[in-house]
Amino acid sequence: MDTARTTLARLAPWLVPAMSTHLLYGPGKARHDDHLLAVHQAAGFTGRDAEQAMKTVFTFVLG
C-alpha cells in the first residue's frame, strides 16, 4: 500500500520538494493553522510550546 508521500512522489516528483521548501499560505491554511493551534492549546500546550507541537505534528504527518 502506497503512502501519500510515495503516491505524490510518483505522480508529481516536483511536488514533495516544493511543499517542503515553499511557503504556501492562504485563507484555508490560516483556518487550518488556527484550528490546530486551538487543538494543541486545549491539550494543555501554551504559547510557543503550542506552536512547536503543532509544527512537529504537521511535519511528521507530511514527512
PQR file with spaces between the fields and no chain letter, atoms N, CA, C, O and H, PARSE charges and radii, in Angstrom:
ATOM       1  N    MET     1       0.844   -1.182    0.000 -0.4000 1.5000
ATOM       2  CA   MET     1       0.000    0.000    0.000 -0.0000 2.0000
ATOM       3  C    MET     1       0.889    1.245    0.000  0.5500 1.7000
ATOM       4  O    MET     1       1.789    1.383    0.828 -0.5500 1.4000
ATOM       5  N    ASP     2       0.622    2.130   -0.926 -0.4000 1.5000
ATOM       6  CA   ASP     2       1.401    3.357   -1.036 -0.0000 2.0000
ATOM       7  C    ASP     2       0.998    4.364    0.040  0.5500 1.7000
ATOM       8  O    ASP     2      -0.171    4.482    0.406 -0.5500 1.4000
ATOM       9  H    ASP     2      -0.109    2.018   -1.599  0.4000 1.0000
ATOM      10  N    THR     3       1.989    5.071    0.522 -0.4000 1.5000
ATOM      11  CA   THR     3       1.698    6.193    1.404 -0.0000 2.0000
ATOM      12  C    THR     3       1.375    7.401    0.535  0.5500 1.7000
ATOM      13  O    THR     3       1.631    7.392   -0.669 -0.5500 1.4000
ATOM      14  H    THR     3       2.938    4.974    0.225  0.4000 1.0000
ATOM      15  N    ALA     4       0.824    8.420    1.134 -0.4000 1.5000
ATOM      16  CA   ALA     4       0.520    9.641    0.386 -0.0000 2.0000
ATOM      17  C    ALA     4       1.796   10.232   -0.201  0.5500 1.7000
ATOM      18  O    ALA     4       1.796   10.724   -1.329 -0.5500 1.4000
ATOM      19  H    ALA     4       0.616    8.427    2.112  0.4000 1.0000
ATOM      20  N    ARG     5       2.880   10.184    0.563 -0.4000 1.5000
ATOM      21  CA   ARG     5       4.148   10.740    0.093 -0.0000 2.0000
ATOM      22  C    ARG     5       4.662    9.961   -1.121  0.5500 1.7000
ATOM      23  O    ARG     5       5.136   10.563   -2.084 -0.5500 1.4000
ATOM      24  H    ARG     5       2.880    9.784    1.479  0.4000 1.0000
ATOM      25  N    THR     6       4.570    8.631   -1.080 -0.4000 1.5000
ATOM      26  CA   THR     6       5.019    7.797   -2.186 -0.0000 2.0000
ATOM      27  C    THR     6       4.185    8.067   -3.434  0.5500 1.7000
ATOM      28  O    THR     6       4.716    8.172   -4.540 -0.5500 1.4000
ATOM      29  H    THR     6       4.184    8.143   -0.298  0.4000 1.0000
ATOM      30  N    THR     7       2.881    8.178   -3.242 -0.4000 1.5000
ATOM      31  CA   THR     7       1.994    8.448   -4.374 -0.0000 2.0000
ATOM      32  C    THR     7       2.305    9.798   -4.991  0.5500 1.7000
ATOM      33  O    THR     7       2.400    9.914   -6.212 -0.5500 1.4000
ATOM      34  H    THR     7       2.449    8.093   -2.344  0.4000 1.0000
ATOM      35  N    LEU     8       2.467   10.835   -4.153 -0.4000 1.5000
ATOM      36  CA   LEU     8       2.810   12.160   -4.678 -0.0000 2.0000
ATOM      37  C    LEU     8       4.150   12.145   -5.393  0.5500 1.7000
ATOM      38  O    LEU     8       4.303   12.766   -6.444 -0.5500 1.4000
ATOM      39  H    LEU     8       2.390   10.742   -3.160  0.4000 1.0000
ATOM      40  N    ALA     9       5.115   11.443   -4.834 -0.4000 1.5000
ATOM      41  CA   ALA     9       6.443   11.396   -5.452 -0.0000 2.0000
ATOM      42  C    ALA     9       6.383   10.710   -6.815  0.5500 1.7000
ATOM      43  O    ALA     9       7.132   11.063   -7.725 -0.5500 1.4000
ATOM      44  H    ALA     9       4.992   10.938   -3.980  0.4000 1.0000
ATOM      45  N    ARG    10       5.503    9.743   -6.950 -0.4000 1.5000
ATOM      46  CA   ARG    10       5.379    9.025   -8.225 -0.0000 2.0000
ATOM      47  C    ARG    10       4.624    9.859   -9.252  0.5500 1.7000
ATOM      48  O    ARG    10       5.017    9.906  -10.418 -0.5500 1.4000
ATOM      49  H    ARG    10       4.894    9.456   -6.210  0.4000 1.0000
ATOM      50  N    LEU    11       3.547   10.517   -8.835 -0.4000 1.5000
ATOM      51  CA   LEU    11       2.703   11.262   -9.771 -0.0000 2.0000
ATOM      52  C    LEU    11       3.237   12.649  -10.106  0.5500 1.7000
ATOM      53  O    LEU    11       3.102   13.120  -11.235 -0.5500 1.4000
ATOM      54  H    LEU    11       3.228   10.479   -7.888  0.4000 1.0000
ATOM      55  N    ALA    12       3.835   13.289   -9.130 -0.4000 1.5000
ATOM      56  CA   ALA    12       4.350   14.650   -9.329 -0.0000 2.0000
ATOM      57  C    ALA    12       5.643   14.779   -8.529  0.5500 1.7000
ATOM      58  O    ALA    12       5.630   15.324   -7.425 -0.5500 1.4000
ATOM      59  H    ALA    12       3.945   12.906   -8.213  0.4000 1.0000
ATOM      60  N    PRO    13       6.763   14.285   -9.071 -0.5600 1.5000
ATOM      61  CA   PRO    13       8.012   14.268   -8.318  0.2800 2.0000
ATOM      62  C    PRO    13       8.485   15.641   -7.848  0.5500 1.7000
ATOM      63  O    PRO    13       9.262   15.727   -6.898 -0.5500 1.4000
ATOM      64  N    TRP    14       8.043   16.692   -8.481 -0.4000 1.5000
ATOM      65  CA   TRP    14       8.439   18.038   -8.093 -0.0000 2.0000
ATOM      66  C    TRP    14       7.657   18.538   -6.880  0.5500 1.7000
ATOM      67  O    TRP    14       8.085   19.483   -6.217 -0.5500 1.4000
ATOM      68  H    TRP    14       7.411   16.622   -9.254  0.4000 1.0000
ATOM      69  N    LEU    15       6.499   17.907   -6.578 -0.4000 1.5000
ATOM      70  CA   LEU    15       5.611   18.444   -5.560 -0.0000 2.0000
ATOM      71  C    LEU    15       6.144   18.276   -4.134  0.5500 1.7000
ATOM      72  O    LEU    15       6.049   19.208   -3.335 -0.5500 1.4000
ATOM      73  H    LEU    15       6.151   17.139   -7.117  0.4000 1.0000
ATOM      74  N    VAL    16       6.702   17.110   -3.800 -0.4000 1.5000
ATOM      75  CA   VAL    16       7.190   16.880   -2.442 -0.0000 2.0000
ATOM      76  C    VAL    16       8.291   17.877   -2.065  0.5500 1.7000
ATOM      77  O    VAL    16       8.206   18.489   -1.001 -0.5500 1.4000
ATOM      78  H    VAL    16       6.780   16.353   -4.449  0.4000 1.0000
ATOM      79  N    PRO    17       9.327   18.062   -2.906 -0.5600 1.5000
ATOM      80  CA   PRO    17      10.331   19.081   -2.563  0.2800 2.0000
ATOM      81  C    PRO    17       9.734   20.495   -2.504  0.5500 1.7000
ATOM      82  O    PRO    17      10.136   21.302   -1.666 -0.5500 1.4000
ATOM      83  N    ALA    18       8.785   20.793   -3.385 -0.4000 1.5000
ATOM      84  CA   ALA    18       8.174   22.119   -3.391 -0.0000 2.0000
ATOM      85  C    ALA    18       7.399   22.364   -2.105  0.5500 1.7000
ATOM      86  O    ALA    18       7.420   23.473   -1.572 -0.5500 1.4000
ATOM      87  H    ALA    18       8.459   20.137   -4.067  0.4000 1.0000
ATOM      88  N    MET    19       6.720   21.348   -1.604 -0.4000 1.5000
ATOM      89  CA   MET    19       5.937   21.503   -0.376 -0.0000 2.0000
ATOM      90  C    MET    19       6.830   21.786    0.829  0.5500 1.7000
ATOM      91  O    MET    19       6.412   22.463    1.768 -0.5500 1.4000
ATOM      92  H    MET    19       6.703   20.446   -2.037  0.4000 1.0000
ATOM      93  N    SER    20       8.046   21.276    0.804 -0.4000 1.5000
ATOM      94  CA   SER    20       8.916   21.464    1.958 -0.0000 2.0000
ATOM      95  C    SER    20       9.800   22.702    1.844  0.5500 1.7000
ATOM      96  O    SER    20      10.466   23.068    2.812 -0.5500 1.4000
ATOM      97  H    SER    20       8.386   20.726    0.041  0.4000 1.0000
ATOM      98  N    THR    21       9.819   23.351    0.685 -0.4000 1.5000
ATOM      99  CA   THR    21      10.700   24.498    0.525 -0.0000 2.0000
ATOM     100  C    THR    21       9.963   25.809    0.266  0.5500 1.7000
ATOM     101  O    THR    21      10.556   26.879    0.401 -0.5500 1.4000
ATOM     102  H    THR    21       9.278   23.053   -0.101  0.4000 1.0000
ATOM     103  N    HIS    22       8.696   25.750   -0.098 -0.4000 1.5000
ATOM     104  CA   HIS    22       7.949   26.965   -0.419 -0.0000 2.0000
ATOM     105  C    HIS    22       6.797   27.129    0.562  0.5500 1.7000
ATOM     106  O    HIS    22       6.072   26.177    0.849 -0.5500 1.4000
ATOM     107  H    HIS    22       8.213   24.881   -0.207  0.4000 1.0000
ATOM     108  N    LEU    23       6.636   28.343    1.070 -0.4000 1.5000
ATOM     109  CA   LEU    23       5.541   28.640    1.977 -0.0000 2.0000
ATOM     110  C    LEU    23       4.255   28.800    1.170  0.5500 1.7000
ATOM     111  O    LEU    23       4.143   29.692    0.329 -0.5500 1.4000
ATOM     112  H    LEU    23       7.225   29.116    0.837  0.4000 1.0000
ATOM     113  N    LEU    24       3.307   27.939    1.433 -0.4000 1.5000
ATOM     114  CA   LEU    24       2.001   28.034    0.792 -0.0000 2.0000
ATOM     115  C    LEU    24       1.027   28.543    1.847  0.5500 1.7000
ATOM     116  O    LEU    24       0.793   27.867    2.849 -0.5500 1.4000
ATOM     117  H    LEU    24       3.398   27.215    2.116  0.4000 1.0000
ATOM     118  N    TYR    25       0.463   29.716    1.635 -0.4000 1.5000
ATOM     119  CA   TYR    25      -0.401   30.297    2.652 -0.0000 2.0000
ATOM     120  C    TYR    25      -1.595   30.982    2.012  0.5500 1.7000
ATOM     121  O    TYR    25      -1.462   31.644    0.983 -0.5500 1.4000
ATOM     122  H    TYR    25       0.653   30.264    0.821  0.4000 1.0000
ATOM     123  N    GLY    26      -2.728   30.826    2.607 -0.4000 1.5000
ATOM     124  CA   GLY    26      -3.950   31.462    2.142 -0.0000 2.0000
ATOM     125  C    GLY    26      -5.012   31.334    3.224  0.5500 1.7000
ATOM     126  O    GLY    26      -4.712   30.900    4.336 -0.5500 1.4000
ATOM     127  H    GLY    26      -2.836   30.288    3.444  0.4000 1.0000
ATOM     128  N    PRO    27      -6.239   31.702    2.915 -0.5600 1.5000
ATOM     129  CA   PRO    27      -7.305   31.660    3.922  0.2800 2.0000
ATOM     130  C    PRO    27      -7.541   30.250    4.477  0.5500 1.7000
ATOM     131  O    PRO    27      -7.759   30.090    5.678 -0.5500 1.4000
ATOM     132  N    GLY    28      -7.501   29.240    3.624 -0.4000 1.5000
ATOM     133  CA   GLY    28      -7.704   27.866    4.081 -0.0000 2.0000
ATOM     134  C    GLY    28      -6.596   27.407    5.011  0.5500 1.7000
ATOM     135  O    GLY    28      -6.859   26.759    6.024 -0.5500 1.4000
ATOM     136  H    GLY    28      -7.324   29.370    2.648  0.4000 1.0000
ATOM     137  N    LYS    29      -5.360   27.740    4.671 -0.4000 1.5000
ATOM     138  CA   LYS    29      -4.213   27.373    5.508 -0.0000 2.0000
ATOM     139  C    LYS    29      -4.283   28.115    6.843  0.5500 1.7000
ATOM     140  O    LYS    29      -3.940   27.554    7.884 -0.5500 1.4000
ATOM     141  H    LYS    29      -5.147   28.267    3.848  0.4000 1.0000
ATOM     142  N    ALA    30      -4.720   29.357    6.817 -0.4000 1.5000
ATOM     143  CA   ALA    30      -4.851   30.130    8.053 -0.0000 2.0000
ATOM     144  C    ALA    30      -5.890   29.495    8.978  0.5500 1.7000
ATOM     145  O    ALA    30      -5.662   29.395   10.184 -0.5500 1.4000
ATOM     146  H    ALA    30      -4.999   29.813    5.972  0.4000 1.0000
ATOM     147  N    ARG    31      -7.032   29.065    8.424 -0.4000 1.5000
ATOM     148  CA   ARG    31      -8.056   28.396    9.233 -0.0000 2.0000
ATOM     149  C    ARG    31      -7.530   27.087    9.789  0.5500 1.7000
ATOM     150  O    ARG    31      -7.776   26.756   10.949 -0.5500 1.4000
ATOM     151  H    ARG    31      -7.217   29.146    7.445  0.4000 1.0000
ATOM     152  N    HIS    32      -6.805   26.337    8.964 -0.4000 1.5000
ATOM     153  CA   HIS    32      -6.218   25.065    9.391 -0.0000 2.0000
ATOM     154  C    HIS    32      -5.250   25.293   10.549  0.5500 1.7000
ATOM     155  O    HIS    32      -5.308   24.587   11.555 -0.5500 1.4000
ATOM     156  H    HIS    32      -6.605   26.605    8.021  0.4000 1.0000
ATOM     157  N    ASP    33      -4.372   26.265   10.411 -0.4000 1.5000
ATOM     158  CA   ASP    33      -3.395   26.567   11.466 -0.0000 2.0000
ATOM     159  C    ASP    33      -4.097   27.010   12.753  0.5500 1.7000
ATOM     160  O    ASP    33      -3.715   26.589   13.845 -0.5500 1.4000
ATOM     161  H    ASP    33      -4.326   26.839    9.593  0.4000 1.0000
ATOM     162  N    ASP    34      -5.118   27.855   12.624 -0.4000 1.5000
ATOM     163  CA   ASP    34      -5.852   28.313   13.799 -0.0000 2.0000
ATOM     164  C    ASP    34      -6.518   27.137   14.516  0.5500 1.7000
ATOM     165  O    ASP    34      -6.509   27.059   15.745 -0.5500 1.4000
ATOM     166  H    ASP    34      -5.428   28.197   11.737  0.4000 1.0000
ATOM     167  N    HIS    35      -7.094   26.225   13.730 -0.4000 1.5000
ATOM     168  CA   HIS    35      -7.748   25.054   14.320 -0.0000 2.0000
ATOM     169  C    HIS    35      -6.728   24.165   15.034  0.5500 1.7000
ATOM     170  O    HIS    35      -6.964   23.737   16.164 -0.5500 1.4000
ATOM     171  H    HIS    35      -7.101   26.289   12.732  0.4000 1.0000
ATOM     172  N    LEU    36      -5.600   23.886   14.382 -0.4000 1.5000
ATOM     173  CA   LEU    36      -4.580   23.043   15.010 -0.0000 2.0000
ATOM     174  C    LEU    36      -4.026   23.681   16.278  0.5500 1.7000
ATOM     175  O    LEU    36      -3.775   22.991   17.266 -0.5500 1.4000
ATOM     176  H    LEU    36      -5.408   24.234   13.465  0.4000 1.0000
ATOM     177  N    LEU    37      -3.839   24.972   16.249 -0.4000 1.5000
ATOM     178  CA   LEU    37      -3.348   25.668   17.436 -0.0000 2.0000
ATOM     179  C    LEU    37      -4.356   25.544   18.582  0.5500 1.7000
ATOM     180  O    LEU    37      -3.968   25.319   19.728 -0.5500 1.4000
ATOM     181  H    LEU    37      -4.042   25.532   15.446  0.4000 1.0000
ATOM     182  N    ALA    38      -5.634   25.688   18.278 -0.4000 1.5000
ATOM     183  CA   ALA    38      -6.679   25.554   19.300 -0.0000 2.0000
ATOM     184  C    ALA    38      -6.705   24.140   19.872  0.5500 1.7000
ATOM     185  O    ALA    38      -6.895   23.960   21.075 -0.5500 1.4000
ATOM     186  H    ALA    38      -5.950   25.870   17.347  0.4000 1.0000
ATOM     187  N    VAL    39      -6.516   23.139   19.019 -0.4000 1.5000
ATOM     188  CA   VAL    39      -6.491   21.747   19.481 -0.0000 2.0000
ATOM     189  C    VAL    39      -5.335   21.540   20.455  0.5500 1.7000
ATOM     190  O    VAL    39      -5.511   20.926   21.507 -0.5500 1.4000
ATOM     191  H    VAL    39      -6.361   23.285   18.042  0.4000 1.0000
ATOM     192  N    HIS    40      -4.158   22.047   20.111 -0.4000 1.5000
ATOM     193  CA   HIS    40      -2.991   21.873   20.975 -0.0000 2.0000
ATOM     194  C    HIS    40      -3.130   22.675   22.272  0.5500 1.7000
ATOM     195  O    HIS    40      -2.678   22.229   23.326 -0.5500 1.4000
ATOM     196  H    HIS    40      -4.014   22.546   19.256  0.4000 1.0000
ATOM     197  N    GLN    41      -3.746   23.840   22.200 -0.4000 1.5000
ATOM     198  CA   GLN    41      -3.977   24.621   23.413 -0.0000 2.0000
ATOM     199  C    GLN    41      -4.984   23.910   24.319  0.5500 1.7000
ATOM     200  O    GLN    41      -4.839   23.929   25.541 -0.5500 1.4000
ATOM     201  H    GLN    41      -4.113   24.202   21.343  0.4000 1.0000
ATOM     202  N    ALA    42      -5.988   23.293   23.732 -0.4000 1.5000
ATOM     203  CA   ALA    42      -6.962   22.535   24.527 -0.0000 2.0000
ATOM     204  C    ALA    42      -6.304   21.326   25.191  0.5500 1.7000
ATOM     205  O    ALA    42      -6.765   20.859   26.233 -0.5500 1.4000
ATOM     206  H    ALA    42      -6.106   23.278   22.739  0.4000 1.0000
ATOM     207  N    ALA    43      -5.228   20.822   24.588 -0.4000 1.5000
ATOM     208  CA   ALA    43      -4.494   19.686   25.158 -0.0000 2.0000
ATOM     209  C    ALA    43      -3.544   20.124   26.266  0.5500 1.7000
ATOM     210  O    ALA    43      -2.917   19.285   26.913 -0.5500 1.4000
ATOM     211  H    ALA    43      -4.854   21.202   23.742  0.4000 1.0000
ATOM     212  N    GLY    44      -3.432   21.443   26.492 -0.4000 1.5000
ATOM     213  CA   GLY    44      -2.619   21.934   27.597 -0.0000 2.0000
ATOM     214  C    GLY    44      -1.339   22.643   27.196  0.5500 1.7000
ATOM     215  O    GLY    44      -0.614   23.131   28.063 -0.5500 1.4000
ATOM     216  H    GLY    44      -3.941   22.125   25.967  0.4000 1.0000
ATOM     217  N    PHE    45      -1.042   22.713   25.905 -0.4000 1.5000
ATOM     218  CA   PHE    45       0.138   23.452   25.460 -0.0000 2.0000
ATOM     219  C    PHE    45      -0.164   24.943   25.497  0.5500 1.7000
ATOM     220  O    PHE    45      -1.299   25.354   25.253 -0.5500 1.4000
ATOM     221  H    PHE    45      -1.631   22.317   25.201  0.4000 1.0000
ATOM     222  N    THR    46       0.842   25.751   25.799 -0.4000 1.5000
ATOM     223  CA   THR    46       0.653   27.196   25.813 -0.0000 2.0000
ATOM     224  C    THR    46       1.764   27.875   25.015  0.5500 1.7000
ATOM     225  O    THR    46       2.862   27.336   24.872 -0.5500 1.4000
ATOM     226  H    THR    46       1.764   25.416   25.997  0.4000 1.0000
ATOM     227  N    GLY    47       1.465   29.052   24.505 -0.4000 1.5000
ATOM     228  CA   GLY    47       2.456   29.893   23.832 -0.0000 2.0000
ATOM     229  C    GLY    47       3.262   29.170   22.766  0.5500 1.7000
ATOM     230  O    GLY    47       2.720   28.483   21.900 -0.5500 1.4000
ATOM     231  H    GLY    47       0.573   29.490   24.621  0.4000 1.0000
ATOM     232  N    ARG    48       4.576   29.348   22.860 -0.4000 1.5000
ATOM     233  CA   ARG    48       5.487   28.774   21.866 -0.0000 2.0000
ATOM     234  C    ARG    48       5.462   27.255   21.879  0.5500 1.7000
ATOM     235  O    ARG    48       5.710   26.627   20.850 -0.5500 1.4000
ATOM     236  H    ARG    48       5.016   29.906   23.564  0.4000 1.0000
ATOM     237  N    ASP    49       5.167   26.653   23.025 -0.4000 1.5000
ATOM     238  CA   ASP    49       5.081   25.194   23.088 -0.0000 2.0000
ATOM     239  C    ASP    49       3.936   24.679   22.218  0.5500 1.7000
ATOM     240  O    ASP    49       4.070   23.646   21.562 -0.5500 1.4000
ATOM     241  H    ASP    49       4.965   27.164   23.861  0.4000 1.0000
ATOM     242  N    ALA    50       2.814   25.396   22.210 -0.4000 1.5000
ATOM     243  CA   ALA    50       1.673   25.010   21.373 -0.0000 2.0000
ATOM     244  C    ALA    50       2.049   25.099   19.902  0.5500 1.7000
ATOM     245  O    ALA    50       1.725   24.201   19.124 -0.5500 1.4000
ATOM     246  H    ALA    50       2.706   26.236   22.742  0.4000 1.0000
ATOM     247  N    GLU    51       2.725   26.167   19.515 -0.4000 1.5000
ATOM     248  CA   GLU    51       3.152   26.328   18.123 -0.0000 2.0000
ATOM     249  C    GLU    51       4.152   25.242   17.719  0.5500 1.7000
ATOM     250  O    GLU    51       4.057   24.679   16.629 -0.5500 1.4000
ATOM     251  H    GLU    51       2.988   26.897   20.147  0.4000 1.0000
ATOM     252  N    GLN    52       5.102   24.956   18.599 -0.4000 1.5000
ATOM     253  CA   GLN    52       6.109   23.941   18.297 -0.0000 2.0000
ATOM     254  C    GLN    52       5.475   22.556   18.172  0.5500 1.7000
ATOM     255  O    GLN    52       5.834   21.785   17.282 -0.5500 1.4000
ATOM     256  H    GLN    52       5.179   25.413   19.485  0.4000 1.0000
ATOM     257  N    ALA    53       4.540   22.243   19.055 -0.4000 1.5000
ATOM     258  CA   ALA    53       3.850   20.947   18.985 -0.0000 2.0000
ATOM     259  C    ALA    53       3.061   20.836   17.687  0.5500 1.7000
ATOM     260  O    ALA    53       3.066   19.789   17.040 -0.5500 1.4000
ATOM     261  H    ALA    53       4.249   22.869   19.778  0.4000 1.0000
ATOM     262  N    MET    54       2.387   21.911   17.309 -0.4000 1.5000
ATOM     263  CA   MET    54       1.613   21.924   16.079 -0.0000 2.0000
ATOM     264  C    MET    54       2.517   21.692   14.869  0.5500 1.7000
ATOM     265  O    MET    54       2.189   20.892   13.993 -0.5500 1.4000
ATOM     266  H    MET    54       2.383   22.762   17.834  0.4000 1.0000
ATOM     267  N    LYS    55       3.640   22.381   14.819 -0.4000 1.5000
ATOM     268  CA   LYS    55       4.568   22.240   13.693 -0.0000 2.0000
ATOM     269  C    LYS    55       5.204   20.852   13.668  0.5500 1.7000
ATOM     270  O    LYS    55       5.445   20.299   12.596 -0.5500 1.4000
ATOM     271  H    LYS    55       3.907   23.031   15.531  0.4000 1.0000
ATOM     272  N    THR    56       5.474   20.292   14.837 -0.4000 1.5000
ATOM     273  CA   THR    56       6.082   18.967   14.909 -0.0000 2.0000
ATOM     274  C    THR    56       5.133   17.919   14.356  0.5500 1.7000
ATOM     275  O    THR    56       5.544   17.067   13.568 -0.5500 1.4000
ATOM     276  H    THR    56       5.278   20.742   15.708  0.4000 1.0000
ATOM     277  N    VAL    57       3.876   17.967   14.755 -0.4000 1.5000
ATOM     278  CA   VAL    57       2.889   17.002   14.262 -0.0000 2.0000
ATOM     279  C    VAL    57       2.704   17.164   12.752  0.5500 1.7000
ATOM     280  O    VAL    57       2.675   16.174   12.020 -0.5500 1.4000
ATOM     281  H    VAL    57       3.542   18.658   15.395  0.4000 1.0000
ATOM     282  N    PHE    58       2.580   18.394   12.291 -0.4000 1.5000
ATOM     283  CA   PHE    58       2.387   18.644   10.856 -0.0000 2.0000
ATOM     284  C    PHE    58       3.573   18.110   10.050  0.5500 1.7000
ATOM     285  O    PHE    58       3.380   17.460    9.023 -0.5500 1.4000
ATOM     286  H    PHE    58       2.603   19.198   12.885  0.4000 1.0000
ATOM     287  N    THR    59       4.786   18.379   10.506 -0.4000 1.5000
ATOM     288  CA   THR    59       5.979   17.910    9.798 -0.0000 2.0000
ATOM     289  C    THR    59       6.066   16.397    9.797  0.5500 1.7000
ATOM     290  O    THR    59       6.453   15.801    8.792 -0.5500 1.4000
ATOM     291  H    THR    59       4.943   18.907   11.341  0.4000 1.0000
ATOM     292  N    PHE    60       5.710   15.763   10.913 -0.4000 1.5000
ATOM     293  CA   PHE    60       5.712   14.303   10.994 -0.0000 2.0000
ATOM     294  C    PHE    60       4.728   13.704    9.989  0.5500 1.7000
ATOM     295  O    PHE    60       5.057   12.762    9.269 -0.5500 1.4000
ATOM     296  H    PHE    60       5.396   16.247   11.729  0.4000 1.0000
ATOM     297  N    VAL    61       3.523   14.260    9.951 -0.4000 1.5000
ATOM     298  CA   VAL    61       2.499   13.747    9.033 -0.0000 2.0000
ATOM     299  C    VAL    61       2.901   13.989    7.588  0.5500 1.7000
ATOM     300  O    VAL    61       2.700   13.116    6.743 -0.5500 1.4000
ATOM     301  H    VAL    61       3.256   15.025   10.537  0.4000 1.0000
ATOM     302  N    LEU    62       3.457   15.140    7.286 -0.4000 1.5000
ATOM     303  CA   LEU    62       3.874   15.467    5.918 -0.0000 2.0000
ATOM     304  C    LEU    62       5.021   14.574    5.462  0.5500 1.7000
ATOM     305  O    LEU    62       5.048   14.125    4.316 -0.5500 1.4000
ATOM     306  H    LEU    62       3.620   15.850    7.971  0.4000 1.0000
ATOM     307  N    GLY    63       5.976   14.317    6.372 -0.4000 1.5000
ATOM     308  CA   GLY    63       7.186   13.600    6.007 -0.0000 2.0000
ATOM     309  C    GLY    63       7.019   12.137    5.937  0.5500 1.7000
ATOM     310  O    GLY    63       7.974   11.420    5.638 -0.5500 1.4000
ATOM     311  H    GLY    63       5.954   14.682    7.303  0.4000 1.0000
